[in-house]
């Protein structure tokens, strides 16, 4: 029996950080041998808000690919590819855009949140809401069973599920009462995909909370991130300078150990494999028996142990940029084979299969 397929992707906004690692990358590494994996670099999505920065986007594409190789994505096992080099995705986007009401797209809470967070007002380009439809095509072009993502992506995946059902009902005569898991069995082209969330839904950053007292999500743009490519000294500086419990002046003051309020403990709980140590030291910290510095030092070690092999592999790839591009070339070729096949089947189902074609990447 052939393996089930898995697809996920990253928008290239820069280097990856430890929040990406526990949110999704860890999952990908664990699943890369069990599933036939497709990892997409969503460079067109990056243009929705940064169309004026093509150089930056190009660099980010290379950065993301380099980070993937550094964490241990094997380009001979998994298919890693560039979104804009797979034209079938765009062609499916156009057809899918006919299957969803415009208002349905605009009600997507992730889009609404992004408009707010990035202060887009009503100035966003037409391509901004279109990317949500594009994401359905990113996914369905590969007909995967599962899609590992962070929580913020769930609305996009729900839209993808709706598109699959609608297409299969309209063009493949699938009965609307069919259960989601049975769509393909009942003659549908597209599976009604399943999301898969990571071990950690949301990793906080190293900085102070917002005005409402909530710690902010780790994010490059908030300047509160520890990157998978940071060197050992940078990790140390970031950890030693991180926000902890502001009310704690001396090591003998009782300290805040709630991971929702003190990122020091959020990080230990998530990254430190020595659970006994964490439990004991947390108690000591709460009772004012251990200082911040000791707990931070240990965190520096824990994070550097995680990052060091990644950092070393990254250095190797940085010195061989052609290897990174070759991994993408290989993946993009494979991705096109699958996406072209899907598009041909979709066109056939829609009775728009006039001339066969082949596509070649050089
Ligand atoms: N929108 C996703 C993000 O910003 C990236 C993405 C694009 C994606 N296409 C995808 C994720 C398809 C999963 C599946 O994180």
Boltz pocket constraint, residues with backbone or C-beta under 6 A from the ligand:
constraints:
  - pocket:
      binder: B
      contacts: [[A, 7], [A, 8], [A, 9], [A, 10], [A, 11], [A, 40], [A, 42], [A, 45], [A, 135], [A, 138], [A, 139], [A, 147], [A, 148], [A, 149], [A, 153]]
      max_distance: 6.0
